[in-house]
Amino acid sequence: MRTPFTMDSAGFLALLDALERRFNEVTAAASLSFAGIDGDLYPVAQPARTGEEDCADRGESADFAQSAGAEDSAQPEPAAPCPGARCDSELRSPASTPLSCDFHGRTGAFHDETFDPQLVELASSAFGSTCWASLMCVASLGLDAALVECARQFLTHTSIIVRQKGLAVWLYDLINDATMAMLLGQTSPRMPVTIRPMSQVQISRWLHGSGVKRFGSQQQRAADRAEYGNQAHRLAAYCMLRWGAPTASSAQIATMLLTNPGIGMCMLREDPNVRAQGACTDTRYRRVVEYLRSLHAQADLDYARALKIGDVPWLSPDGHAAVTIAADRRYLYDANRLVHAYRALWDRATADPAQLLMAVEETRTLPGEPLWENPVYLRDLADSLMGSVLSDDLTMGFQQRDRERFDRGVRTLEHMGDQVRAMNVLMLPIMAIDECEPDWNAVAARGYKARTTQWRAFCDRCDDLATVVLAQLQGQGEGLHVRAAASLLKQSLPEYCELALPLFEQEIERLAGREQGAAEASAGVEGHEREGGAVHVDMAA
């Protein structure tokens, strides 16, 4: 059964046109600024880098050493670009302004007067918290004509493809380019230079140099290609949630793009325009999608039986909002059953979930194991409770029978369960982001390798939380889970809070009404008792 969907290409194009106009305005204004052109009168104060980390960063850029030149190596290198960044450096003039800043994913935007606020909002609204959003912001500084032209060409190419063929075609083409880059082991010329934090000198070398080493060391190039694929799927998931319809199909495709990218890419092929471009017509992946749906239906029946017999965690209505208590109980039930299921299967031979799904796709061979012994369902459930990256310790620890890694995954899931028990599922992303977000000021004082690691880990965590929201908040109002997940992929916690707060305000009003009713009832009882007492005295007299 195909998953029909449509995408609002016109809405995306309207936003893209506004972004392009603002980008041209900002870059035109930037090109008129000549402060500091006669000399570097106001150098940028760079954080000190010492010890092993400095050596590691130098080792990373060893491939650039010969081509950099003595003059480059003697100059301080400004900070590097990241999507959703915040600039904390002292920027004095265009001559010394860094081409990027240190990542601050919590707000999903660049927070410094260096960047135009309107451009930041338009870029993050169009591309989420990805390297394409940071490309617009960094290029808008106008410090490198090649970088400005690169950003402008990207906007123009995107606009042409979406106008002629639709938003789904552009997303599919982007994912396909990233996939081919990984398969061929070659850096795609379409991969943005803002794929990771780097210095202005490195960016210039990337844009104006020649040979593969201009893209970094061999290890960096491999990591960048993998990140390019991650961000392409993240952008597709964000666009599907933002401009896709209907809600159920958009949520399903976005979830697959985040947890099972291969299947998610195949689901994008259901768009007629994508098929018209000559995309593969193999539809066997639908068997996998239908099989996962059947597992979800079995799980719902299993939970209904557990509810009937009272075999689910009890939560006090006074301590949990009525709008989330059902989702909270289901989360805690699934988390508890998942850990028990894995422990019960620990000493038994189990198949690889990926191989089981491959058999379903190729030969329609369905696993015969019961629900809570089925590795496919257990893996899918772990993704819905923790996200695909965060659940790796639990699922891969079990698959490899690595006790230490498995226990680490169990502790992570138990901690998330404790947060749900203490608050609720709706608050889980807020608490998780508050815990996992690093001190970006401290990160800015470290080398580029540390910045890259922190930035990518935080992006993965936000993707995981978006996956959890899509799975756990389906019953909280029409499309709430879709809008909430999109705000997390954009890494905009304020937007997420704006969606969550109305639900709590309704709960507060409900509780206030209940308390008022109880007070009125209590006052009525007291009045009745006083009246009864007066009659008794009169009779005694």
Secondary structure, 3 states (H helix, E strand, C coil): CCCCCEECHHHHHHHHHHHHHHHHHHHHHHHCCCCCCCCCCCCCCCCCCCHHHHHHHHHHCHHHHHHHCHHHHHCCCCCCCCCCEECCCCCCCCCCCCCCCEECCCCCCCCCCCCCHHHHHHHHHHHCCCHHHHHHHHHCCCCCHHHHHHHHHHHHHHHHHHHHHCHHHHHHHHHHHHHHHHHHCCCCCCCCHHHCCCCHHHHHHHHHCCCHHHHCCHHHHHHHHHHHHHHHHHHHHHHHHHHEECHHHHHHHHHHHHHCHHHHHHHHCCCHHHHHCCCCCCCCHHHHHHHHHHHHHHHHHHHHHHHHHCCCCCCCCCCCCCCCHHHHHHHHHHHHHHHHHHHHCCCCCCCCHHHHHHHHHHHCCCCCCCHHHCHHHHHHHHHHHHCCCCCHHHHHHHHCCCHHHHHHHHHHHHHHHHHHHHCCHHHHHHHHHHHHCCCHHHHHCCCHHHHHHHHHHHHHHHHHHHHHHHHHCCCCCCCHHHHHHHHHHCCCHHHHHHHHHHHHHHHHHHHHHHHHHHHHHHHHHHHHHHHHHHHHHHHHC
